[in-house]
Amino acid sequence: MFDVAVFGSLFLTLFVIMDPPGITPIFLALTSGRPAKVQRRMAWQAVCVAFGVITVFGLLGQQILDYLHVSVPALMIAGGLLLLLIALDLLTGKNDEPKQTKDVNVALVPLGMPLLAGPGAIVSVILAVQNADGVASQVSVWTAIAAMHVVLWLTMRYSLLIIRVIKDGGVVLVTRLAGMMLSAIAVQQIINGVTQVIQNA
């Protein structure tokens, strides 16, 4: 009832794409200045959002894309543009979002999507579910997805200890570094999407 090869393959693929260590500085930058309780809640909310999005696309992904006439490259380009806007805000230090919605919005966008549940992870899950033949493979695929999200939550949850060490000055530095990393990820994602569009043309 369990296929270790399928589990390991998808888990490693999602680990590389979702990159828990790489998400840490971005999470710290986006949640800095908030009480520890709020930060922990945001980590949980972001993982829940990502898991929900991945689950929906795992079950209905191809049908959703076909119904909306959206190609995978278009999804990649759109996600890249959204990440680029967030990265510019981090680099310039803009923080003008309304206070009553800021905590929720950051947990949903960009943490939940498209950082965690980005186009790469969505496409990988869609393909894994489609290629899973039999109950054992399906169980392995969904176990790998769940295990990956547990790892993401643990990484963000315990990365909050770093803030106690680096203090406010360190948080500002982490924010700028996170902006640079996020902008590079966004540009690469856009390039990949454009490349695929040209190749499919």
C-alpha positions in Angstrom: 0.0 0.0 0.0 3.0 2.3 -0.2 5.6 3.0 -2.9 8.8 4.3 -1.4 10.3 5.3 -4.8 7.3 7.4 -5.8 7.3 9.0 -2.3 11.0 9.8 -2.4 10.9 11.1 -5.9 8.1 13.6 -5.4 9.3 14.6 -1.9 12.7 15.5 -3.2 11.3 17.3 -6.2 9.0 19.4 -4.0 11.8 20.0 -1.5 14.0 21.4 -4.3 11.2 23.5 -5.8 9.6 24.8 -2.5 13.1 25.2 -0.9 12.3 25.4 2.9 15.8 26.8 3.8 15.5 29.4 1.1 12.0 30.5 2.2 13.3 31.2 5.7 14.8 34.7 5.1 11.7 35.7 3.0 9.4 34.5 5.8 11.4 36.4 8.4 11.4 39.6 6.3 7.6 39.4 5.7 6.7 38.7 9.3 9.2 41.0 11.0 7.9 43.4 13.6 4.9 41.2 14.6 4.4 39.4 17.9 5.7 35.9 18.0 2.2 34.5 18.4 1.1 36.2 15.2 4.2 35.0 13.4 3.5 31.4 14.4 0.0 31.8 13.2 1.1 33.2 9.9 3.4 30.3 9.4 0.5 27.9 10.0 -1.8 29.9 7.7 0.7 30.0 4.9 1.3 26.3 5.0 -2.5 25.6 5.1 -3.0 27.9 2.1 -0.2 26.2 0.2 -1.5 22.7 1.0 -5.1 23.7 0.0 -3.9 25.1 -3.3 -1.7 22.1 -4.0 -4.5 19.7 -3.1 -7.0 21.5 -5.4 -4.6 21.5 -8.3 -3.6 17.9 -7.6 -7.2 16.8 -7.9 -8.5 19.2 -10.5 -5.5 21.0 -11.9 -5.5 20.0 -15.5 -9.3 20.5 -15.7 -9.0 24.0 -14.2 -6.2 25.0 -16.6 -8.1 23.6 -19.6 -11.4 25.2 -18.6 -9.7 28.6 -18.2 -7.6 28.1 -21.3 -4.5 28.9 -19.3 -1.2 27.3 -20.2 1.5 26.3 -17.7 3.9 28.9 -19.1 1.3 31.6 -18.6 0.9 30.5 -15.0 4.6 30.7 -14.5 4.9 34.2 -16.0 1.9 35.4 -13.8 3.5 34.0 -10.7 6.8 35.5 -11.5 5.3 39.0 -12.0 3.5 38.8 -8.7 6.7 37.7 -6.9 8.6 40.6 -8.6 6.1 43.1 -7.2 6.6 41.7 -3.7 10.4 41.7 -4.1 10.4 45.4 -5.1 8.4 46.2 -2.0 10.9 44.4 0.2 13.8 46.1 -1.5 12.4 49.6 -1.2 11.0 49.1 2.3 7.4 50.0 1.4 4.9 49.0 4.0 1.7 50.9 3.3 -0.7 47.9 3.4 -3.7 48.5 5.7 -3.0 47.2 9.2 -6.2 45.2 9.6 -5.5 43.1 6.5 -1.7 43.0 6.5 -1.2 39.9 8.6 -3.8 37.9 6.6 -2.6 39.1 3.2 1.1 38.2 3.9 0.2 34.7 5.0 -1.9 34.2 1.9 0.1 36.2 -0.7 3.0 35.8 -1.2 3.8 33.2 1.5 1.0 30.7 0.8 0.9 31.4 -3.0 3.0 31.8 -5.1 6.0 31.3 -2.9 5.1 27.9 -1.4 2.4 26.8 -3.8 4.1 28.2 -7.0 3.7 27.1 -10.6 6.7 24.7 -10.3 5.1 22.8 -7.3 1.7 22.9 -8.9 2.8 21.4 -12.2 4.9 18.7 -10.4 1.9 17.7 -8.3 -0.4 17.6 -11.3 2.0 15.3 -13.2 2.7 13.1 -10.2 -1.1 12.5 -9.6 -1.7 11.8 -13.3 1.2 9.3 -13.4 0.3 7.5 -10.2 -1.2 4.2 -11.2 -3.0 2.3 -8.4 -3.8 2.9 -4.8 -0.2 2.5 -3.5 1.2 5.2 -5.9 -1.7 7.6 -5.0 -1.1 7.1 -1.3 2.6 7.7 -1.7 2.0 10.9 -3.8 -0.3 12.4 -1.2 1.9 11.3 1.7 4.8 13.1 0.1 2.8 16.2 -0.4 1.7 16.2 3.3 5.2 15.5 4.5 6.6 18.3 2.5 4.2 20.8 4.1 5.0 19.5 7.5 8.7 20.3 6.8 7.8 23.8 5.5 5.8 24.5 8.7 8.6 23.3 11.0 11.1 25.3 9.0 9.2 28.6 9.3 7.9 27.9 12.8 11.4 27.5 14.3 13.1 30.1 12.0 11.5 32.7 14.3 14.3 31.9 16.9 16.7 33.6 14.4 14.9 37.0 14.9 15.8 36.9 18.7 19.4 36.7 17.7 19.7 39.2 14.8 17.5 41.9 16.3 16.1 44.8 14.3 19.2 45.7 12.4 19.6 42.1 11.2 15.9 42.0 10.2 16.4 45.0 7.9 19.4 43.3 6.3 17.5 40.0 5.9 14.6 42.0 4.4 16.9 43.4 1.7 18.6 40.1 1.0 15.1 38.4 0.8 14.1 41.1 -1.7 17.2 40.3 -3.9 16.6 36.6 -3.7 12.9 36.9 -4.4 13.5 39.2 -7.4 16.0 36.7 -8.8 13.5 33.8 -8.4 10.8 36.0 -10.0 12.9 36.9 -13.0 14.0 33.3 -13.5 10.4 32.1 -13.3 9.4 34.7 -16.0 12.3 33.7 -18.2 11.3 30.0 -17.9 7.7 30.8 -18.8 8.7 33.0 -21.8 11.1 30.3 -23.0 8.4 27.7 -22.9 6.0 29.9 -24.8 8.6 30.4 -27.5 9.4 26.7 -27.6 5.7 25.8 -27.9 5.0 28.4 -30.6 
